[in-house]
Amino acid sequence: MKLSQVLDNPALFRSQAYINGLWCDSSDGKVLDVTDPGNGESIGEMASVGVIESMASVNAAQAAFAQWSRALPQTRGDILRRWHDLLLANKEDLARIMVLEQGKPISEARGEIDYACSFIDFYAEEAKRANIESVTSHLPNAEVELWREPVGVAALITPWNFPCAMITRKAAAALAAGCTVVIHPSAETPFSATALAALAEQSGFPAGVFNVVPGEAPVIVGEWVKDCRVRALSFTGSTEVGRLLYRQSSDTVKHLILELGGLAPFIVFADCDIDVAVDEAVKAKFATSGQDCLGANRILVERAVYQEFCEKFVKRAETLTLGYGLDDPDLGPLMNARAVSKQDEQVQDAVTRGAQLATGGKLKEEGTLLYLPTVLIDVPRDARIMHEETFGPVAAIAPFDNEQEVEEIANATEYGLVAYLHTQSPSRIYRLSRSLQYGMVAVNRTKITGAPIPFGGMKQSGLGREGGRSGMESFMNIKYICRDWS
């Protein structure tokens, strides 16, 4: 099915880059063939632009920066508000685009559009509050001021698993701060990005303020990391690529916001409500077909309730439906064949090392990307799945005997994005919330993200924060002014 055939608003189907207020093809004629992971069919071709267009986007953003950064914050907020309203008005079409190029169930896609809109709504208001901090002078006869100023051009590199929300979370913060943006979407999900650009164009962003540059990441982003005019770089993706961008950005000393991989522990103590813990573990593991950096990678259960938890979790996993995104199953397809291979490899490795395959462990149908909800129990600590991010619908469950042991297991990783904790003990909640080396801790629940909160991790799960006031400050410099008034 072609993408253009499923849209009520045909203006959202854009197959070109958006640079300096204009839609353009690649100068060398290259295109990306974008396929539907649900059936392998082509949904359309997207321009795959190169060095010329990559540099043109920075030129445009740099030229537009002076005017945009000096605009009244309420002016920036008004344009963001119009963008927000247009996204909501086109919610169903945006969700359909996402299903066809990413595969997630339509209800999840609709939820992502709401989530994406929440960031624009938040930063449309936050734009007015950039300079609210003051310092009392420490010097006689001196007046002290702190100004927050936009850093300049911001490069935003977004992943395929949340192709709308990751753009708005980054772009709304940067635009509210007064930065101009150049956006590189994943080559697997570019149509969501160009649809957002079409709505941004209608919203009234001046030419050059909002640019979307689809194509091959090494070509496009490779130019941005070298360019000293690009003052900030925000990336969501793997830790491996994040390390590369960290090194490549060092020569130009950019502001870096890196939201990288996770290896989330989901910790279940015997004193918790087991039924609630099972429900929340299913959500934490299988949302977005497990293709989520917040996904529960290691489910660690106190031995006293281990058997009960495993039995209930397996039973719940076996009830989950799997199918084509527009039919709204519980799980959709994985993104590509590489993702399927990774699931197979981790399952085989765990079983070889002594884990028990309780359910799943294979494709629903050969020739598809529909991987069955899979549960491994009694997974040993040396299994690959206990040390590598799975990014798929494979749950690894293992027992523990006491708080000290599970704390050591949970922290024995270079990842530190999110941890989940289920217990009714107030003192244990306090102790582990302190000692778990993670940027976010979810206690007796799974959903914790949202526009007002500072999303991000510790260690090699990233740098900086997205969302909340911290998300806008990531795109701003602090200027200190000290004036003598004697």
C-alpha positions as CSV (number, residue, x, y, z in Angstrom):
1,M,0.0,0.0,0.0
2,K,1.3,3.4,-1.0
3,L,1.4,6.0,1.8
4,S,-0.4,8.6,-0.3
5,Q,-3.4,6.3,-0.5
6,V,-4.2,6.2,3.2
7,L,-4.2,10.0,4.0
8,D,-7.2,12.2,4.3
9,N,-4.9,15.2,4.0
10,P,-2.7,14.6,0.9
11,A,-0.5,17.7,1.8
12,L,1.1,15.5,4.5
13,F,2.7,13.2,1.9
14,R,6.1,14.9,1.3
15,S,8.9,13.0,-0.4
16,Q,11.5,15.8,-0.4
17,A,13.8,17.5,2.0
18,Y,12.6,20.8,3.5
19,I,15.4,23.4,3.6
20,N,15.1,27.2,3.9
21,G,11.4,27.1,3.5
22,L,11.6,25.1,0.2
23,W,11.0,21.5,-0.7
24,C,13.9,20.0,-2.7
25,D,15.1,16.8,-4.2
26,S,18.6,15.4,-3.9
27,S,21.1,17.1,-6.3
28,D,22.3,13.7,-7.4
29,G,18.8,12.2,-7.8
30,K,19.2,9.6,-5.0
31,V,16.2,8.3,-3.2
32,L,15.4,6.0,-0.2
33,D,12.9,3.3,-0.8
34,V,10.8,3.1,2.4
35,T,9.1,-0.2,3.2
36,D,6.3,-1.2,5.5
37,P,7.7,-3.6,8.1
38,G,4.3,-5.2,8.3
39,N,4.3,-6.6,4.8
40,G,7.6,-5.6,3.2
41,E,5.9,-3.5,0.5
42,S,7.2,-0.2,-0.6
43,I,5.2,2.8,0.7
44,G,7.1,5.4,-1.2
45,E,10.4,6.9,-2.1
46,M,12.0,9.7,-0.2
47,A,14.8,12.1,-1.4
48,S,18.1,11.0,-0.1
49,V,20.0,14.3,-0.1
50,G,23.8,14.7,0.3
51,V,26.6,17.0,1.2
52,I,25.2,20.0,-0.8
53,E,21.9,19.9,0.9
54,S,23.4,19.1,4.3
55,M,25.5,22.3,4.1
56,A,22.6,24.3,2.6
57,S,20.5,23.4,5.7
58,V,23.1,24.8,8.0
59,N,23.5,27.9,5.9
60,A,19.8,28.5,6.0
61,A,19.5,27.9,9.8
62,Q,22.5,30.1,10.5
63,A,21.0,32.9,8.4
64,A,17.6,32.6,10.1
65,F,19.1,32.5,13.6
66,A,19.5,36.2,14.3
67,Q,15.9,37.1,13.6
68,W,14.4,34.0,15.3
69,S,16.6,34.3,18.4
70,R,15.5,38.0,18.8
71,A,11.8,37.3,18.3
72,L,9.7,37.9,21.3
73,P,9.3,34.6,23.2
74,Q,5.5,34.9,22.9
75,T,5.9,35.1,19.1
76,R,7.9,31.9,19.1
77,G,5.3,30.4,21.5
78,D,2.4,31.4,19.2
79,I,4.0,29.7,16.2
80,L,4.7,26.6,18.3
81,R,1.0,26.6,19.5
82,R,-0.2,26.7,15.8
83,W,2.1,23.7,15.1
84,H,0.7,21.9,18.1
85,D,-2.9,22.5,16.9
86,L,-2.2,21.4,13.4
87,L,-0.7,18.1,14.7
88,L,-3.8,17.4,16.7
89,A,-6.0,18.2,13.7
90,N,-4.1,15.8,11.6
91,K,-3.6,13.1,14.3
92,E,-5.2,10.2,12.4
93,D,-3.1,10.8,9.3
94,L,0.1,11.2,11.3
95,A,-0.7,7.9,13.1
96,R,-1.3,6.1,9.8
97,I,2.0,7.4,8.4
98,M,3.8,6.0,11.5
99,V,2.1,2.6,11.2
100,L,3.1,2.2,7.6
101,E,6.7,3.1,8.0
102,Q,7.4,1.9,11.6
103,G,4.9,-0.9,12.1
104,K,3.6,-0.1,15.6
105,P,-0.1,-0.7,16.4
106,I,-2.4,2.2,15.4
107,S,-3.5,2.8,19.0
108,E,0.2,3.2,20.0
109,A,0.7,5.5,17.1
110,R,-2.2,7.7,18.1
111,G,-0.8,7.8,21.6
112,E,2.6,8.9,20.3
113,I,1.0,11.8,18.4
114,D,-0.6,12.9,21.7
115,Y,2.8,12.5,23.4
116,A,4.5,14.5,20.6
117,C,2.0,17.3,20.9
118,S,2.5,17.5,24.7
119,F,6.1,18.7,24.2
120,I,5.1,21.4,21.8
121,D,2.3,22.5,24.2
122,F,4.8,22.6,27.1
123,Y,7.5,24.6,25.3
124,A,5.1,27.0,23.8
125,E,4.5,28.2,27.3
126,E,8.1,27.6,28.6
127,A,9.4,30.0,25.9
128,K,8.2,32.9,28.0
129,R,10.1,31.8,31.0
130,A,13.7,31.5,29.7
131,N,15.1,34.1,32.1
132,I,13.6,33.6,35.5
133,E,16.8,33.0,37.5
134,S,18.6,35.8,39.4
135,V,21.6,36.0,41.7
136,T,22.1,38.3,44.6
137,S,25.3,40.3,44.2
138,H,28.3,39.1,46.2
139,L,30.2,42.3,45.5
140,P,29.8,45.9,46.8
141,N,28.3,48.4,44.4
142,A,27.6,45.8,41.8
143,E,24.5,44.6,40.0
144,V,24.5,41.0,39.0
145,E,22.4,39.5,36.2
146,L,22.2,36.1,34.5
147,W,20.9,35.9,30.9
148,R,20.0,32.7,29.2
149,E,20.6,32.9,25.4
150,P,20.1,30.4,22.6
151,V,23.3,28.6,21.5
152,G,22.6,28.9,17.8
153,V,22.0,26.2,15.2
154,A,20.9,22.9,16.7
155,A,21.3,19.6,14.9
156,L,18.7,17.0,15.9
157,I,19.1,13.3,15.0
158,T,16.1,11.1,15.6
159,P,15.4,7.4,15.7
160,W,12.9,5.2,14.0
161,N,11.1,3.8,17.1
162,F,9.4,7.1,18.0
163,P,9.6,9.1,14.7
164,C,7.3,11.9,15.8
165,A,7.8,12.3,19.5
166,M,11.6,12.4,19.3
167,I,11.4,15.2,16.8
168,T,9.0,17.3,18.8
169,R,10.7,16.7,22.1
170,K,14.0,18.0,20.7
171,A,12.7,20.6,18.2
172,A,10.1,22.3,20.5
173,A,12.7,22.8,23.2
174,A,15.3,24.2,20.8
175,L,12.8,26.4,19.0
176,A,11.4,27.8,22.2
177,A,14.9,28.6,23.4
178,G,15.5,30.6,20.2
179,C,17.6,28.2,18.3
180,T,17.1,27.2,14.6
181,V,17.1,23.5,13.8
182,V,18.3,21.1,11.2
183,I,16.7,17.6,11.6
184,H,17.9,14.3,10.3
185,P,15.3,11.6,10.7
186,S,16.0,7.9,10.5
187,A,16.2,6.6,6.9
188,E,13.6,4.0,7.9
189,T,10.9,6.5,9.0
190,P,11.4,9.8,7.1
191,F,7.8,10.4,6.1
192,S,6.8,11.2,9.7
193,A,9.4,13.9,9.7
194,T,8.5,15.5,6.4
195,A,4.8,15.5,7.5
196,L,5.8,17.4,10.6
197,A,7.7,19.8,8.4
198,A,4.7,20.3,6.2
199,L,2.7,21.3,9.3
200,A,5.6,23.5,10.6
201,E,5.5,25.3,7.2
202,Q,1.8,26.0,7.7
203,S,2.4,27.1,11.2
204,G,4.4,30.1,10.0
205,F,8.0,29.3,11.0
206,P,10.2,31.7,9.0
207,A,12.3,30.2,6.3
208,G,15.4,28.5,7.6
209,V,14.2,28.1,11.2
210,F,12.9,24.5,10.7
211,N,14.8,22.2,8.3
212,V,14.4,18.4,7.6
213,V,17.2,16.7,5.8
214,P,16.5,13.0,5.0
215,G,19.2,10.6,3.6
216,E,22.2,8.7,4.8
217,A,23.3,9.6,8.3
218,P,27.1,9.4,7.7
219,V,26.8,11.9,4.8
220,I,24.5,14.4,6.4
221,V,25.4,14.3,10.0
222,G,29.1,13.9,9.1
223,E,29.0,17.5,7.8
224,W,27.1,18.8,10.8
225,V,29.6,17.5,13.4
226,K,32.5,19.2,11.6
227,D,30.7,22.6,11.2
228,C,31.4,25.0,14.1
229,R,28.2,26.9,13.3
230,V,26.3,23.9,14.6
231,R,26.5,24.7,18.3
232,A,24.3,21.9,19.7
233,L,23.7,18.3,18.7
234,S,21.0,16.2,20.1
235,F,20.9,12.5,19.3
236,T,18.6,9.6,20.3
237,G,19.9,6.1,19.4
238,S,22.4,3.5,20.3
239,T,25.3,4.0,22.7
240,E,27.7,2.8,20.0
241,V,26.6,5.7,17.7
242,G,26.5,8.1,20.6
243,R,30.1,7.4,21.4
244,L,31.0,8.1,17.7
245,L,29.2,11.4,17.7
246,Y,30.8,12.3,21.0
247,R,34.3,11.8,19.4
248,Q,33.4,13.6,16.2
249,S,31.9,16.6,18.0
250,S,35.0,17.2,20.2
251,D,36.8,19.4,17.7
252,T,34.0,21.9,17.6
253,V,33.1,21.5,21.3
254,K,29.3,21.3,20.8
255,H,26.6,21.2,23.4
256,L,25.7,17.5,23.4
257,I,22.4,15.9,24.4
258,L,22.7,12.1,24.0
259,E,19.9,9.8,24.9
260,L,21.4,6.4,24.4
261,G,20.8,2.7,25.1
262,G,19.3,1.1,28.2
263,L,19.4,-2.2,30.0
264,A,16.5,-1.6,32.4
265,P,16.1,-3.9,35.4
266,F,12.6,-4.6,36.5
267,I,12.8,-5.5,40.2
268,V,10.0,-7.4,42.0
269,F,10.1,-8.0,45.8
270,A,7.9,-10.5,47.5
271,D,6.0,-7.8,49.4
272,C,4.5,-6.2,46.3
273,D,1.2,-6.8,44.7
274,I,2.2,-9.6,42.3
275,D,-0.7,-9.1,39.9
276,V,0.1,-5.4,39.5
277,A,3.8,-6.2,39.1
278,V,3.0,-8.7,36.3
279,D,0.7,-6.2,34.5
280,E,3.3,-3.5,34.7
281,A,6.1,-5.8,33.6
282,V,4.1,-6.8,30.5
283,K,3.8,-3.1,29.7
284,A,7.4,-2.4,30.4
285,K,8.6,-5.3,28.2
286,F,6.2,-5.4,25.2
287,A,5.3,-1.8,24.5
288,T,6.4,-0.9,20.9
289,S,7.0,-4.6,20.4
290,G,9.9,-4.2,22.9
291,Q,11.6,-1.7,20.6
292,D,12.0,1.0,23.3
293,C,15.1,2.2,25.2
294,L,12.9,2.1,28.4
295,G,12.0,-1.6,27.8
296,A,12.5,-3.9,30.7
297,N,15.5,-5.9,29.7
298,R,16.1,-7.9,32.9
299,I,13.2,-9.0,35.1
300,L,14.6,-9.8,38.6
301,V,12.1,-11.5,41.0
302,E,12.6,-12.3,44.7
303,R,12.8,-16.1,45.0
304,A,9.8,-16.4,47.4
305,V,7.4,-15.3,44.6
306,Y,9.5,-16.2,41.6
307,Q,7.5,-19.2,40.5
308,E,4.1,-17.4,40.9
309,F,5.4,-14.4,39.0
310,C,6.8,-16.5,36.1
311,E,3.6,-18.5,35.7
312,K,1.4,-15.4,35.6
313,F,3.8,-13.5,33.3
314,V,4.0,-16.4,30.8
315,K,0.3,-16.7,30.8
316,R,-0.1,-13.0,30.1
317,A,2.5,-13.0,27.4
318,E,0.7,-15.8,25.6
319,T,-2.5,-13.8,25.4
320,L,-0.9,-10.9,23.5
321,T,-2.0,-10.5,19.9
322,L,0.5,-10.0,17.1
323,G,-0.3,-8.6,13.7
324,Y,-0.4,-5.8,11.2
325,G,-0.4,-2.3,12.8
326,L,-3.5,-1.0,11.2
327,D,-5.4,-3.9,12.6
328,D,-4.4,-2.7,16.1
329,P,-2.8,-5.8,17.7
330,D,-1.0,-5.7,21.0
331,L,2.4,-6.1,19.1
332,G,3.4,-5.2,15.6
333,P,6.3,-6.3,13.5
334,L,10.0,-5.7,14.4
335,M,11.6,-3.0,12.3
336,N,13.9,-5.1,10.1
337,A,15.5,-8.5,9.7
338,R,18.5,-7.5,11.8
339,A,16.2,-7.0,14.8
340,V,14.8,-10.6,14.2
341,S,18.3,-12.0,14.1
342,K,19.2,-10.3,17.4
343,Q,16.2,-11.9,19.1
344,D,17.1,-15.3,17.8
345,E,20.8,-14.9,18.8
346,Q,20.0,-13.8,22.4
347,V,17.4,-16.6,22.9
348,Q,19.7,-19.3,21.6
349,D,22.6,-18.0,23.7
350,A,20.4,-17.9,26.9
351,V,19.1,-21.5,26.3
352,T,22.6,-22.8,25.6
353,R,23.7,-21.3,29.0
354,G,20.9,-23.0,30.8
355,A,17.8,-20.8,30.5
356,Q,14.4,-22.3,29.9
357,L,12.4,-21.1,26.9
358,A,8.9,-20.8,28.4
359,T,7.1,-19.5,25.3
360,G,7.8,-17.9,21.9
361,G,11.3,-17.8,20.6
362,K,10.4,-17.7,16.9
363,L,8.5,-15.8,14.2
364,K,4.8,-16.1,14.1
365,E,5.1,-16.8,10.4
366,E,8.2,-17.3,8.3
367,G,9.0,-14.5,5.9
368,T,7.5,-11.9,8.3
369,L,8.9,-9.6,11.0
370,L,6.3,-10.8,13.5
371,Y,8.3,-12.1,16.4
372,L,6.2,-13.9,19.1
373,P,6.2,-12.6,22.6
374,T,9.0,-14.6,24.2
375,V,9.8,-15.5,27.8
376,L,13.0,-16.9,29.1
377,I,13.2,-18.0,32.7
378,D,16.1,-19.0,35.0
379,V,18.4,-16.9,32.8
380,P,22.0,-17.0,34.1
381,R,23.9,-13.8,34.7
382,D,26.4,-14.6,32.0
383,A,23.8,-14.7,29.2
384,R,24.1,-12.1,26.5
385,I,20.6,-10.8,27.2
386,M,21.6,-9.9,30.7
387,H,24.3,-7.6,29.3
388,E,23.1,-6.4,25.9
389,E,20.0,-4.4,25.1
390,T,17.4,-6.6,23.5
391,F,15.2,-4.1,21.7
392,G,12.6,-6.7,21.0
393,P,9.8,-8.8,22.6
394,V,12.1,-11.2,24.5
395,A,11.7,-11.1,28.3
396,A,14.5,-12.5,30.5
397,I,13.5,-13.5,34.1
398,A,15.9,-14.5,36.9
399,P,15.5,-14.9,40.7
400,F,17.3,-13.1,43.5
401,D,17.5,-13.7,47.2
402,N,18.0,-10.3,48.9
403,E,18.2,-6.6,48.4
404,Q,22.0,-6.4,48.3
405,E,22.2,-9.0,45.6
406,V,19.6,-7.5,43.3
407,E,21.2,-4.0,43.7
408,E,24.5,-5.4,42.6
409,I,22.9,-7.2,39.6
410,A,21.0,-4.1,38.6
411,N,24.0,-1.8,38.8
412,A,26.5,-4.2,37.1
413,T,26.2,-2.4,33.7
414,E,27.5,0.7,32.0
415,Y,23.9,1.5,31.1
416,G,21.8,3.6,33.5
417,L,18.6,5.0,31.8
418,V,15.7,3.6,33.8
419,A,15.0,1.1,36.6
420,Y,11.6,-0.3,37.7
421,L,11.0,-1.2,41.3
422,H,8.0,-3.0,42.8
423,T,7.8,-3.2,46.6
424,Q,5.5,-1.9,49.4
425,S,8.3,-1.1,51.8
426,P,8.8,2.6,52.2
427,S,12.3,2.2,53.5
428,R,13.3,-0.1,50.6
429,I,11.8,2.3,48.1
430,Y,13.9,5.1,49.6
431,R,17.1,3.0,49.8
432,L,17.0,1.6,46.3
433,S,15.8,4.8,44.7
434,R,19.0,6.3,46.0
435,S,21.3,3.4,45.3
436,L,20.2,2.4,41.8
437,Q,22.5,4.0,39.3
438,Y,19.8,5.1,36.9
439,G,18.6,8.5,35.7
440,M,15.0,7.6,36.3
441,V,13.4,5.2,38.7
442,A,9.8,4.0,38.3
443,V,8.2,2.8,41.6
444,N,5.2,0.5,41.4
445,R,4.4,1.7,37.9
446,T,5.7,1.8,34.4
447,K,4.6,5.0,32.7
448,I,6.7,7.9,34.0
449,T,7.6,10.0,31.0
450,G,6.0,13.2,29.9
451,A,6.8,16.8,28.8
452,P,7.5,18.3,32.2
453,I,10.1,15.7,33.4
454,P,13.8,15.7,32.6
455,F,14.3,12.5,30.6
456,G,17.8,11.0,30.5
457,G,20.2,8.6,31.9
458,M,23.5,8.1,33.7
459,K,26.8,6.5,32.7
460,Q,26.8,5.4,29.0
461,S,23.0,5.9,28.7
462,G,23.7,9.5,27.8
463,L,24.4,13.1,28.6
464,G,22.0,15.9,29.4
465,R,18.2,15.8,29.7
466,E,15.2,16.2,27.4
467,G,11.8,17.5,28.5
468,G,11.0,19.9,31.3
469,R,12.9,23.1,31.9
470,S,16.2,21.2,31.6
471,G,15.3,20.3,28.0
472,M,15.2,23.9,27.0
473,E,18.2,24.9,29.0
474,S,20.2,22.3,27.0
475,F,20.0,24.6,24.0
476,M,21.0,27.8,25.9
477,N,24.1,29.4,27.2
478,I,24.3,31.3,30.5
479,K,25.7,34.8,30.2
480,Y,26.8,36.5,33.4
481,I,26.7,40.4,33.6
482,C,28.3,42.3,36.5
483,R,27.7,46.1,36.4
484,D,29.2,48.7,38.7
485,W,26.7,51.2,39.9
486,S,28.8,53.3,42.3
